[in-house]
Amino acid sequence: MAHVSKGAAGEVLAARFLRDAGYDVLAGNYRCRFGEIDIIAADDEYIVFVEVKSREEDAYYLPREAVTADKQRRIIRTALLYMSKTNDPRQMRFDVIEVVTPKGEPLKALDIHHIENAFGG
């Protein structure tokens, strides 16, 4: 089996989680000059910009702790550019999805925690 990075595996698991929760996944790994957004999803009310953080179960800190203030600013700027190109009337929301996996098994989720409104713009 080919090697799958922890980050890419977490994004796949998070996208599946969002679809199962009723979201439409609009884009993955959206990139522009300001940065990257892991997942852009939507429901009836919001366009949701999702930062996915994956860690193995024995990690010393929570995945959400890696979403620094600088990272949040880059995500917000990227989201604003995305919204300026789409003319979507829905409100923006910034979420974090934490994916915890067993050691050495990045495609198997032990826990997925969706933090809505994790930070604001």
N, C-alpha and C positions, 0 to 999 in steps of 0.2 A: 504494500500500500504506500502511496506517495505521502511525503511529509506534508502536514497541514499546519500552518502557523496558528498559534493560540488566538491571535487577534482575528484572523479570517474565520476560524471556526466559531468564535464567539459571535461574530456578525451574522453568520448563517443561522446559528441558534436563536439569536435575537430577532432576526427577520421572521423566522418561523413562529416564534412566540407572538410577535405583533400580528401576523396574519391570523393566527388562531384566536387572538383577542378581538378580531373584527376590523383591524386597520388595513388600509390599502398601502402597500409598500410602493412608493413612487420612484425611489432611486436608492442606489447603494454606492458608497464611496464617491459622493459628489465632490468634485474638486474645482477650485477656482484660484485666482491669484491670492486670495486671503487665507485659504486653508482647505480643509476637507471636513465633510460631514459623513459619518458612517452610514446612517440610514435616514432617509426622508420618508415619512409615512403620513397618512391622513385619515381622519374620521370625518364625521359630518360637520364638526365645529372647528377643528384645528388642523394646521399643517404642523407636524411634529418633527423636530430636528433632534435626532437621537445620537448620543455618544455611547458607544458600547465599550465596556471595559471588562476584560476577562482575567481571571486569576485561578490558579490551582488552589485546592482546598486548604493547603497548608501555608498560604501566603501570610506575610506578616502584617499586611494592611488591607483594608477594604478596597475593592476596585474603584469605587466612587472617589476615593482620595486622590486618584491620579488625574481627576478633572480639575486642573488648577485654574486660577483666575485668568491667567494668560490664555489657556486653552479655551475657556469660556468666551473670552473676547474674540478669538479667531472664529469660533463657531458662530457667534452672533453676527459678525461681519459677513461671513460666508452666507448665512441664512438670509440676511438683508439683500444681498446681491441676487440670490436665488428668487426671492419674492419679487424683486423689481423686474425680473424677466418673465414671471408667470402671470402676474395680475390676478392671483388667486385671492378671493375675498375673505377666506378663513383667517382666523387669528393664528399667530405663531406661538409655539410652545417648545420649550427646551427640556428634554428628558435625558436621563441616563439609564441604561440597562446594564446591570451587573450580571455577569455569567461566572459561576463557580463550577470548576470541573475537577474530576479526579486527577491525580498526578499522572501525567503521561497519556491522558485520554481527552484531547481537546474537543472532540466531537460529542462528548457525553456530558450533559449538564446535570450537576447535582442540585443546583439552585439557580433560578433566574429571578432577579428582583428588578422590577420596573419602577423607577422613581420619576413620577410625573412632576413637572414644574421644578426640576432640580436646580435650575438657575434661570435668571430673567434677562430680558433684553431691553 
